[in-house]
């Protein structure tokens, strides 16, 4: 079967520039990669065809020979014509070289900047971010305050100034990966990258490790930190302290510390957003006659609330601006007083007599009961008929 024209394989014109050739090759290689086309039996052969075409056209000498002699420049069909590079396309070896190029193009940003530089993986590892769960009271959430916390973490070693080397000496480039932090292995048609086993991906090694930190550049230590808790925080609020996390390996940047707030439940107040709710028990007499009661507020103060006569359980009264402050913005929420009319217990004989007497005299003083039981009577009558 005759070979297709290399320009046709890549889908470019004969006068295409080097950048156009590379762009076309990358597009075709991604499109036809066997791992993406497991259901296409021709994908591997088409993928190899694309790599063969690009391997020739990316090389100025091979390209010039191909433009002049076509495929015959590499298969001896021109009777001893030019054979660039000492024999032209060499099958699997050149295919691997071509694929290695596109591997750099496609994944170079993730591998530290391409091949050969020697410093792409030389960056020290960043320290881990830390999480600290801080429990505070509702009063503390209302006012906001500074808290001192103790955080077990890793800090830069003082013996080596975080370098990991004895005496603060600079680490040297890893000889195995030349500072890349990655090593490559050829497996058939593919180039596989793995973390360098010598330096663990850091790209550097220490010949004389620091005795205090064993070359890590950091040591375990408990630190005391002051945290400003803003007013209005709720359970789940997250506070970020930049640079207060774990120290990086061998002088790497420090991670961050995240404070997660947990506001304790309050014995008197229930919080919903910026509003507070307070359930206040009142006597049956106070609910019937009305009057004033004194209720607490979250700021430690007191407020007088007037109970209307004839109040029922569940009735709410609002105290504007007596709730929680917002985390951002101005203006406090409100506080809601919910009445809970309390039925007296442990009555004396005299109290029972008075209540029975009161019940006889209060037939017209319970409109809700009268309406309900009237409806019940009508319901039963309708069932009988």
Buried (B, 14 or more C-beta within 10 A) or exposed (E): EEEEEBBEBBEBEEEBEEEEBBBBBBEBBEEBBBEEBEEEEEBBEBBBBBBBBBBBBBBEEBBEBBBEBBBBBBBEEBEEBBBBBEEBBBEEEBBBBBBBBBBBBBEEEEBBBEBEEBBBBBBBBBBBBBEBEBEBEBBBBBBBBEEEEEBEBBBBBEBBBBBBBBEBBEBEBBEBBBBBBBBBEBEEBBBEBEBBEBBBBBBBBBEEBBEBBEBBBBBEEEEEBEBEBBBBBBBEBEBEBEEBBBBBBBBBBBBBBBBBBEBEEBEBBBBEEBBBBBBBEBEEEBBBEBBEBEBBBBEEEEEEBEBEEEBEBEBEBEBEEBBBBBBEEEEBBBBBBBBEBEEEEEEEEEEEEEBEEEEEEEEEEEEEEEEEEEEEEEEEEEEEE
